[in-house]
Amino acid sequence: MRRLTDALLSTDPTQRLRLAQAVLAMGLMAAGVVAMNYFAWAGIAPARPVRWWTGVALAGMGVFFVLIRSGWSRGLRDPSMTVPQMLFAIACSAAAYALLGAGRGGVFPIVMVILMFGMFVVSPRQMRSVSVYAVVVYGMTMAVMAWRRPGSYPAQVEIGHFLMVATMMPAMSILAARLSGLRRRSRLQRTELTQALVRIRELATRDELTGLINQRHMLELMEQEHQRCIRSGQTFCLGVLDIDQLAGVNDRLGRDAGDALLRALALECARHVRVSDSLARWGGDLFVLMMSDTRAALARGGLERLHQRVGALRILQGPAVVEVTLSCGLAEHHAGETVA
């Protein structure tokens, strides 16, 4: 059953949604077909034209389904082909109105369903265009039938029906515009919520000044690496980087100079550590570097190169040039040791 559903509706979520919408439209058309054939069976509508109408209606909706399922419609502005389906359904309902005679009043609820089907999908501008199309198509159908069969379609009655259609369509357009506004606000709220969640996540895991991982998140990564090494038997190293004389920089040049030094050092270090390593600001002038799957001998060479690159930094702060030096320490994890 699932394979059959996947074959009909595809496994792509977006395409599946479009096809499910097309299947729903086909179901609504099938309900109209059943009603039309009932009227033909009851002698209210002519049987032969109803059979032709049934074939055209079902074939048309089938064509829409094939165009969407084959992927042909993906090149269109509206891959779901909602508006073309609505226009086709309105044309079919107008033809049904011309066939039903005394039972033609049953068409109006179907028109309402067709319009409601599109209200939740199409834009207000598209809905206005569909409404104008429906008024024109029904107006022409009513005029032609009142002229050709005045006994079954009295002009006074058709004028009343037309006024009802002409009133109903603008009302649906107004409702569609309001729904579109609600959808737009809902999308905006979802976007703002997503951005807020991203910001909260960053604040929870990142140091605001340097953009590096903060201490809390680094502790989590250390514990994860510790557990991984217990399972795999591998090892990792932790390096500690301490800025020399940061307090002196703050005293001489101000807090802004110290913050600039921290940011510059964080940027320089982040550029020269491996992608698999994790660098965090531990607090104040202290940084911690976790080197995964690395022995102390190799880690020491990398830490010394980092020490040299940072030592070559010259940070311009107003008229003063600030030099940076580091004191570094290194520890290798051994089996049985805790992270602490």
JODADA-V354200 format. One record per helix or strand. SS is the DSSP state (A for helix, B for strand). FROM is the first residue (numbers start at 0). TO is the last residue. If there is no record, write none. Layout:
((SS,FROM,TO) (SS,FROM,TO))
//
This chain:
((A,1,8) (A,12,40) (A,46,68) (A,71,74) (A,81,118) (A,123,147) (A,154,204) (B,205,205) (B,212,212) (A,214,231) (B,235,242) (A,245,252) (A,254,270) (B,277,282) (B,285,291) (A,295,310) (B,313,316) (B,319,322) (B,325,331))
//
